[in-house]
Amino acid sequence: MAKHEDRYFATLQGQEFLDACCTKVNTYRNYVARSGHAMLWSTALGAFYGASNDGKNSWRVTPGGEYGELVQHKVNDFASLLRHQLVLAVQERPAGIAKAVNTDTKTLRDSRIATQLVEYYLSDPMHHFETDYVEALSLALCSAEAFIIQDWNTSLGEVVRPDEMGQDIKAGDLQQQVCSTWNATRDIGAPSAEQPWYIFSRRVNKFDLAAKYPAFEEEIITFGKQNSGIRKPVLFSQQVDETDFIEVHKLIHLPTDACPKGRYSEFIPAEMLLDTPYPYPSKNFHRVSDREMVETAFGHTSNYDLLSLEQVTDSLHSIVLNNQSTFGVGTIVGPKGAGVAHQEFAKGLRYLEVDPNFVDKIKVLNFTATPLEVFNYLTMLGTKKGELSGINSILRGDPQGMLKGASGSAMALLQSQAIQFNSGIQKSFYRLLSSGGTGIIEMLRKFADEPRVVRIDR
């Protein structure tokens, strides 16, 4: 009999399969922590939300230095630039149109219905799938990639009829979730385009999960009180004492030669909750990435290049702030015997008495003069950030330098060039919309066997 290591993990059964899935998650999390990916994601995400690895925050001035004698200031340009990129990509969402393979009347009519169904799920307040796609793109701009996972949930929809046990049978409905790259376990050795499987991890209410899988209620309810056997997520793994949420993992393995029927499993380290062949007619997860990191399992984004510039910007702003806050109140120097009463000075002012040979009269010392090179370099950094992100000062609504006197046609040209620079991001978003819309149609065609009312706009 072949050893565990000699068999493909997706062909294992029982406890061996559960252990193999947990090992995959641990292997991935250990790798991204060891390789620096987790640090990169943490730095980018922190910068987006106004925090840095050295403790600076954009929402407050923080103390620094060995004894807290300095002040640190963070200016969050990173988030502003990424939001401009996001707006450029999503501001004019194209109207998706389902293509008819044949030209007969029924097929053409069905394609019109499919188009309206997709639009319904994108914009309906109860679903609003478009929000998920925008959130996924925002994650991809910050951390290089993100995923949309679509599932058919039989506990959603209107009640159709009771079953033999008197329980309500519902029509079912489509649901989506967004998954980040750090919660998407994969085969590290496989390029992104050739990944046959992912294990997506997310936090869910354990009581809802127990109601979904009543046969494992005890294992699920008590799970959070014991060692899980899986390494904590590399991001957002802070210990919370009172919470009903636990981490659950979902394996999605597409049909391949090694696993012809595919595999679809949901598990916690203590129990395999669901294990079936892959149930969907097409791929039910959709990946969006700024661009690919060639021959690797990960995406890449040029926004990573902004992170070091953010650190330099924060340092220079902190220099200016320390100079002004330390010496801004003012220092007065005068000769000894000048007859100045210290109590006549406002609180915080300093008076220095110096030998008359060095100072012949009372003077104000100017310690607040910051070198002009600091401000010039800050301006250069702002320009460089705009070049790297493709978001120039015109798009930000604040033309700088020579652009202030530029003609309208010149500004329009620069704006169109910036839009062209970010067209790759826009294309990634359109591909996500297209693949997600196709997934909606495929799932409804297979699982929506109950009548539904759909509005068709002419």
N, C-alpha and C positions, 0 to 999 in steps of 0.2 A: 504493500500500500504506500502511495506517495506521501511524503512528509508534508506538513502544513505549509512550509516555505516553498514547496515545489508545485503547489496548486494555486491557481488564480483565485484571489480572495472572493470574487463575486460568484464563484461556484461552490463555496463552502456552505455548510448548513449548521443550524443550531448555534450552540455556544461558540464554536469555532468561527462562525461568520460574524457574530457579535463582537468577539475579541478582535478579529481582523479589522472591522470597521473602526473600533475605538483606537486601534494602533494607527490606522491611517490618519485620524484626526490628530493624535499626539505627534506623529511624525511630521505632519505639515506645520503644526504650531511650533514645534522645536526648531524646524528649519527656518521659518520666517523670523523667529527670535534670534537665531544664531547668525543668519546671513545679513542682518541689518534691514530687511524689509519692514519688520515691525517698527523699528526706530524711525524709518523714513515715513511710514504711514502716520505714526504718532506725531512726528514733527509737523507734517503737512496738516493733519487734522487740528492739532493744537493751534497752528498759525491761523487757520481758517476761523477758529472760534476765539482768537485773540489771546492765546496763551503760548508761552515758549518753554523749552525744556529747562531753562535756567531760572524759571520762576517769575518772569515778567508777565504782566497781564494788561490788556488794552483797556480794561474797565477800571483800573486803579493804578496809582503810582506805588511801586513796591520798594521796600528798603533793600539796600545792597551794601557791599563792603564787609569787612571782617566784623565790625561792630555796629552795622546798620547806619553808618555815617553817610552813606551815599543813597541816592534815589535812582530808580530804574524806570524807564518809560518805554512802552511798546506802542508803536503806531501800526495799525493793522491795514496795510495796503494790500496784502495778499487776498483777503476776503473780498475787498472791493473789486480787484481785477478779475477774480474768478466769477463774481456775480455779473460783471459786464460780459464776460465770455458766455455765461449761461443765457443771459438775455438775448445776445446775438443769435444763439443757436435755436432758441425756442420761441422767439417773439412772433414768428409767422409759421405756425404749424401747418404743413400741407394737408389738404383734404384727401385722405386715403380712399382709393377706389378699388374695389374688388374686381379682378380681371376674370372675364368669362373665357373658359377654354374653348367652348363651342359657340356657335352663332345661332342656335335655335332659340325660340321664344322663351322656353322654360328656363334655360340656362342664363339668358340675359336677365330675366326677371329675378332669378335667385341671386345673381351677382349684385343687383340693386338692393335686395334685402340684406345681403352680407355687408355691403357698404354701410347701410344704416345701423346694423347691429354693432359694428365696430365703433362707429361714431357714438352710439348710445353708451357703450361701456367706457369710452374715453371721457365723456362729458357728464354722464348721469351722476347726480349728487350722491347716490347710494354706492356708486362704484368709483367714479372719477379716476380711472386708470391713468389718465394723462398725468396726474400729479405724481404717480409712481415713476413714470418715465422721466419726468423732470428731476425728481429726487435722485434717480439712478445716474443721470448725467451729471448732476452736481457732485455726487460721490466720485464719479470717474474723473472729473476735472481736478479733484483734490487728491485722490489716491489711485489714479490711473485706470481703474475699472470698477464695474459694479454689475449686478445681476438682477433680472426680473424673473421670478418663479411663478408660473401659473398652475393652478390646481382646480379640479372640480370638487366642490364641497357639497356632499349630499345632505348636510344639515342646514343648508341655506335654502332660500326660496319659499314659495307658498306651500301650504299643506295640500297634498293631493288626495290622500285617502289614508285610513288606518291600516296597519298590517294585521296579521293573525293574532298578535299579542295585544292589539289595541293601541300600539304606538303609532304616532303620526309619521307618514311617509311624505317627505317634502320633494319638491320638484328639483332641488339642487341648483347651484349657481356657480359661476366662475369667480375665483378670487385670486388676488395677486399679492406678492410680497417683494420687497426690495432687500437684497442681500449684499453686504460689503465684501470686499476682496479678502479681508482677514477672517471672515466667517465662511469662506468657500474653500474647503479642503479639496485638493486635487493631486494628481500624479505630477510630482515636481519635474520628472524627466521628460514629460510630454509637452510639446509646444501647444500654445493656447488653442489653435485651430484643430488640434487632434485629440483633445481631451475626451475620453469616452464616458467619464463619470465625474460627478462632484458630490461632496457631502456638505450640504448647507446647514449651518447651525443658527439657531435663533432662540430667544427666550420667550416662553409662553406661560400662561397661568396654569399651575399644576392641577388645580381643581377642574378647569375646563378640559385639560388633557385627560384627567381621570374619568370625566364624564364621556369623553370620546372613546376611551378604551377601558370600559368598566372591568374587564377581566384582569387588568393590572392596576386596579385602583390603589391597593396597599403599597405596591412597589413605587408607584408614582408619588403618592402623598408623602411617603417617608424618604424619598430620594434625596431631597435637599439637606437632610440632617446627617448624611454620611459622606465619606470621601467618594467622589464620583468616579475616580479611576481615569479621568480625562483631564489633561492640563487645562487650566483656566484660559479663557480667550486672551490673546496677546494685547487686545485693547479693550477698554471699558470692563475690566474684571474686578473693580473695587468690591470689597466685601460689604454686603448689605445685611444687617441683622434681621430685619423684619420685612420679608417679601414673600409673595406667593408665586414668584416667577422662577422657573428652572430652565436649564438649557436642554433643548431637544435637538436631535440631529436627523437629517433626512438624506438618505442616499438615493441619487438618481443616476442609474446606469443605463445608458442607451443600448439597444440591441447591437451586438457585435459578433464576430465569428467565435470569439471565446465565450461569449455569454449571449446566445442567440435570442433569447426571450427578454433580455434586459433584466433589470431589477429595480424595484421601487420599495424602499424600506424606511421606516421611521423608528428611532430607537433612543433610549437613554442608556447609559452604561450598565444599568442594572437589569435591563430587559429589552428584548426586541419586540416592539409594540405592533409593527406591521411589516410584512414581508411578502411581496407579490411580484409577478412579472411586470415589466414596464407597461402601464395601462394606456398610454396615450398614443394617438396616431402619428405624432411628430414630436420634435423636441419641445419640452415644456419649460425650458429655461432659456433666457435670452441675455446675452452678454453685451455690454457697451464699454468701449475703451477709447481713450483719446488716441492712442496708437499702440502698436505692438512692440514689445521688447523681443527682438529677433531671436528665434530658436530657444525661447524660454517659455515657461508656463505663465508668465505675468505680462500685464500691460505696462505702458509707460506714458508719462505726460511731461511735456516741456515745462509745466508749472513747477516741477521740482526744482528747476533752475532758479526760481524766485526765492527759495527758502534762505539761501545764504545771503542774498541781498537784503532780505528782511532783517536778518541778524545784524548786519552792518548798519542798516538804517536805525535800528533800535539803539545800538551802541552810540551812534553819533547824536541822536536825540537825547540820550541820557547824559552825554557829555555837556551839551548845551544846558539842559535842565539843572544838572549839578552845579554848573558854574553860576547860573542865575540864582538858584535857591540858596547856595552857600554864601555868595558875596553880594547878592542883590540888595540887601538892606543897606549896605554902605559902611565904609570905614573912613574915619576922619583922623588925620595925623597933624600934630602941631608941636611946637617946641616946648620944652619944659619951662614952666614959669609963665605960660601964656595967660594964666588966670581963668581957665575954662572950668566950669563946674560940671562934673559928670552928670549930675541929676537933671541938668537942663536938656539932655539928649533924650530922644524917644527910645522906647524899649526896643532893643535889638541892635541899635547903632553901636558901633565900636569907636573908642577914641584912644589913639596911641600917642603917648608922649615920647618924643625923640630928642636927643641932644641937639641944641640949637645950631651946632656946627653942621648938621645934616639938613635941618629944616628951619627956615627962617620965619615961616608964617603958617597959619592953619590952612590945610589943603584937604581935598577929598581924593582918596585913592580909588582908582577905577580898576577893580579886579574882574569885572563882568565882560570885558571885551573878548568875545570868542573869535578865534582866527577865521578870517573870511574863507579860507580853504575848506573849513568844515561845512559851511552853507553851500559852497559851490559843489562840493562832492555830494551833498544831499540832493541837489538838483540833478546831478549826473545819474545818481542812483534811480531817481524817479523816472528819468528818460529811459534808462536801461531796462527797468521793469516793464515799461510800456512797449519797448521793442521786443522783449522776450515773450510777452503775453499777447502781443498783437492788439493791445488796447492803447491807442494813442490819446493824447490830451483832448483831441477833438471829440472822440467818442465819450470821453468823460465830461464833456461840456465845459472845459476850461482850457482853451488854446493857450499854449505857452510859447515864449520866445518869439521867433519870427512868424509863427503861425497867427499871432494876435492881429497882424495887419494883412493876413492872406485874404485873397478874394474868395468869394463863395464857391466858385468852380474848383479852386485849389483845395479847399476844405472838403468838398464833395469827393474829389479824387482820392485824398488821403483816407477818407472814411470808407470808400469802396475798397481800397487796398487792405484796410484793416479787416473788413468783412471777408475779403477773399482769403486773408491769412488764416482766419478762423473757420473757413469753410469745411476743413477736415472734421472739426468738432460737430459742425452742423450735419455733415453726412453721417457721422456715427449715430447721431440722434435720430435721423430719418431711417437708418437701417434698423434701429431698435424699434421704432414705431411700426415699420413694415413687418418685421418678424413677430412682434407682439400681436399685431392685428391679424396676421395669418394664424397665430396660435389661438386667438379668440374664436375665429371661424371654425378651425379644426375641432376644437373642444365642443363647441355648441353643436356641430354637426354629429358628433359621436354620442354626446351625453344628454343633450336637451331634447328628450323625447316627449315632453309635456307641452301643450299649446302655450304660446307666449304672445302677448300683444306688443307689436313694434310699430312706432310711428315712422312713416316714410315721407320725407319732404320731397316734393316735386320740384 
